[in-house]
Amino acid sequence: MDGLFQNKLDPSVHAYFREIADQKVSSHFLISRSGEIFQFVSTQNKAWHAGVSSFLGREKCNDFSIGIELEGDGECEFEENQYEALQILIAQLSTQYPNLQFAGHSDIAPYRKTDPGIQFDWKKFQKKSGLSVEKFPYGLNSR
C-alpha cells in the first residue's frame, strides 16, 4: 500500500503492478477502514491522485489539490471510524488551508474515476465536519 501511494510500486511483485508501472500514482493521505490516517506526500508537494481532471473549470487538479483516499471497495459502506478520522484530518488541514473545498475523484474525473462512490455519505461528512454547504460545490448527495 505504501508503495502505491508514494509512486514507488515494485512492478516485479505482481502482474498487475507491471501493467500500471508507468502510471504516476500517489496520494497525500489514506484513511484505512479502521480509521488510521497515513500521510504519504507532504501537502506542500504534488501528489498524483487525480490524473486528467478538472475542478470547476480549473484543469490539472494534482497541481492545486490535496488527495485523500478512503480505503474501500465501492460496494460496502464506509466505516464510522473513517468519517471520524476524516473529520479530524479536515479540521487539521483547515487551519493551514482555510479555503478548502471538497469533491470526489468522480466529480473531477467523472469518465475515469468512480470514487468515493455512492457509499460515501456526503451529508454525514458535512455534518460531522461542521463545514458549510458552500464548501461542497458538487452538492451533498451521494454519487
Backbone hydrogen bonds in HBPLUS format (Angstrom, degrees):
<---DONOR---> <-ACCEPTOR-->    atom                        ^
c    i                          cat <-CA-CA->   ^        H-A-AA   ^      H-
h    n   atom  resd res      DA  || num        DHA   H-A  angle D-A-AA Bond
n    s   type  num  typ     dist DA aas  dist angle  dist       angle   num
A0005-PHE N   A0001-MET O   3.27 MM   4  6.54 170.9  2.28 162.9 162.4     1
A0006-GLN N   A0003-GLY O   3.41 MM   3  5.21 153.0  2.49  94.7 102.3     2
A0008-LYS N   A0003-GLY O   2.68 MM   5  4.45 162.2  1.72 152.6 150.5     3
A0007-ASN N   A0004-LEU O   3.27 MM   3  5.32 166.1  2.29 108.4 110.5     4
A0027-SER N   A0005-PHE O   3.00 MM  22  5.09 149.2  2.09 134.4 127.1     5
A0007-ASN N   A0025-VAL O   2.94 MM  18  5.01 106.7  2.49 158.4 161.3     6
A0013-VAL N   A0010-ASP O   3.24 MM   3  5.90 171.0  2.25 122.4 125.2     7
A0017-PHE N   A0014-HIS O   3.07 MM   3  5.24 121.5  2.43  99.7 114.1     8
A0018-ARG N   A0014-HIS O   3.29 MM   4  6.75 142.8  2.44 145.7 155.4     9
A0018-ARG N   A0015-ALA O   3.11 MM   3  5.23 126.7  2.41  97.6 111.0    10
A0019-GLU N   A0015-ALA O   3.27 MM   4  6.69 145.5  2.39 142.5 151.6    11
A0019-GLU N   A0016-TYR O   3.01 MM   3  5.03 119.7  2.39  94.7 110.0    12
A0020-ILE N   A0016-TYR O   3.20 MM   4  6.59 145.1  2.33 148.1 156.6    13
A0021-ALA N   A0018-ARG O   3.45 MM   3  5.02 164.2  2.47  96.1 100.4    14
A0023-GLN N   A0020-ILE O   2.99 MM   3  5.41 160.5  2.03 117.3 123.7    15
A0026-SER N   A0048-TRP O   3.08 MM  22  4.69 153.9  2.15 107.2 109.2    16
A0040-PHE N   A0028-HIS O   2.85 MM  12  5.23 152.4  1.92 131.0 140.2    17
A0029-PHE N   A0067-GLY O   2.97 MM  38  6.32 155.6  2.03 159.3 165.6    18
A0069-GLU N   A0029-PHE O   2.90 MM  40  6.10 169.2  1.91 138.5 141.3    19
A0030-LEU N   A0038-PHE O   2.88 MM   8  5.14 145.2  2.00 145.2 153.1    20
A0038-PHE N   A0030-LEU O   2.83 MM   8  5.14 163.3  1.86 155.5 161.0    21
A0031-ILE N   A0069-GLU O   2.80 MM  38  6.24 153.7  1.87 156.1 164.5    22
A0071-GLU N   A0031-ILE O   2.92 MM  40  6.10 176.6  1.92 158.3 158.7    23
A0032-SER N   A0036-GLU O   2.88 MM   4  5.25 155.1  1.95 151.5 156.0    24
A0035-GLY N   A0032-SER O   2.89 MM   3  5.12 157.0  1.94 108.6 116.3    25
A0045-ASN N   A0042-SER O   2.97 MM   3  5.35 163.4  2.00 112.3 117.8    26
A0060-LYS N   A0053-SER O   3.04 MM   7  5.40 127.3  2.33 150.8 143.1    27
A0054-SER N   A0108-ILE O   2.89 MM  54  5.00 151.4  1.97 134.3 143.3    28
A0055-PHE N   A0058-ARG O   2.84 MM   3  5.10 159.4  1.88 142.7 143.7    29
A0058-ARG N   A0055-PHE O   2.98 MM   3  5.10 165.2  2.00 113.3 116.8    30
A0063-ASP N   A0060-LYS O   2.96 MM   3  5.82 155.9  2.01 126.1 131.7    31
A0064-PHE N   A0061-CYS O   3.07 MM   3  5.58 154.2  2.14 114.9 121.6    32
A0065-SER N   A0061-CYS O   2.99 MM   4  5.66 124.2  2.31 164.0 175.5    33
A0082-GLN N   A0079-GLU O   2.95 MM   3  5.23 129.6  2.21 101.9 115.2    34
A0083-TYR N   A0079-GLU O   3.32 MM   4  6.84 151.7  2.41 148.8 155.5    35
A0084-GLU N   A0080-GLU O   2.99 MM   4  6.31 159.1  2.04 153.8 160.1    36
A0085-ALA N   A0081-ASN O   2.85 MM   4  6.02 159.8  1.89 146.4 152.0    37
A0086-LEU N   A0082-GLN O   2.82 MM   4  5.93 155.9  1.88 144.7 152.2    38
A0087-GLN N   A0083-TYR O   2.93 MM   4  6.10 154.3  1.99 143.9 150.5    39
A0088-ILE N   A0084-GLU O   3.07 MM   4  6.36 156.5  2.13 145.7 151.7    40
A0089-LEU N   A0085-ALA O   2.88 MM   4  6.13 165.8  1.90 154.5 158.3    41
A0090-ILE N   A0086-LEU O   2.85 MM   4  5.99 165.4  1.87 152.5 156.7    42
A0091-ALA N   A0087-GLN O   2.97 MM   4  6.12 154.6  2.04 144.5 151.5    43
A0092-GLN N   A0088-ILE O   3.07 MM   4  6.36 155.0  2.14 147.9 154.2    44
A0093-LEU N   A0089-LEU O   2.86 MM   4  6.14 166.3  1.88 156.8 160.7    45
A0094-SER N   A0090-ILE O   2.82 MM   4  5.83 154.0  1.88 147.5 154.6    46
A0095-THR N   A0092-GLN O   3.31 MM   3  5.63 144.1  2.44 103.3 112.3    47
A0096-GLN N   A0093-LEU O   3.05 MM   3  5.46 130.0  2.31 107.0 119.1    48
A0097-TYR N   A0093-LEU O   2.74 MM   4  5.85 152.5  1.81 153.8 163.2    49
A0102-PHE N   A0135-LYS O   2.76 MM  33  6.06 158.1  1.81 171.5 178.9    50
A0107-ASP N   A0104-GLY O   2.89 MM   3  5.14 144.3  2.02 104.2 115.2    51
A0108-ILE N   A0104-GLY O   3.27 MM   4  6.71 150.3  2.36 150.2 157.6    52
A0109-ALA N   A0105-HIS O   2.86 MM   4  5.78 141.2  2.01 152.6 161.3    53
A0106-SER N   A0115-ASP O   2.87 MM   9  5.46 143.0  2.01 154.4 157.7    54
A0112-ARG N   A0109-ALA O   3.02 MM   3  5.62 159.9  2.07 121.5 128.0    55
A0113-LYS N   A0109-ALA O   2.85 MM   4  5.67 161.2  1.89 172.8 175.6    56
A0120-PHE N   A0117-GLY O   3.18 MM   3  5.87 162.7  2.21 116.8 121.8    57
A0125-PHE N   A0121-ASP O   3.02 MM   4  6.33 162.6  2.05 152.9 158.0    58
A0126-GLN N   A0122-TRP O   2.87 MM   4  6.07 161.4  1.90 149.4 154.2    59
A0127-LYS N   A0123-LYS O   2.89 MM   4  6.06 160.9  1.93 148.0 153.5    60
A0128-LYS N   A0124-LYS O   2.84 MM   4  5.98 171.6  1.85 158.0 160.2    61
A0129-SER N   A0125-PHE O   2.95 MM   4  5.96 156.9  2.00 146.8 153.4    62
A0130-GLY N   A0126-GLN O   2.94 MM   4  5.86 133.9  2.15 138.8 149.9    63
A0135-LYS N   A0132-SER O   2.98 MM   3  5.69 163.0  2.01 119.9 125.1    64
A0136-PHE N   A0133-VAL O   3.00 MM   3  5.60 162.6  2.03 122.2 125.3    65
A0139-GLY N   A0136-PHE O   2.90 MM   3  5.32 163.9  1.93 122.7 125.5    66
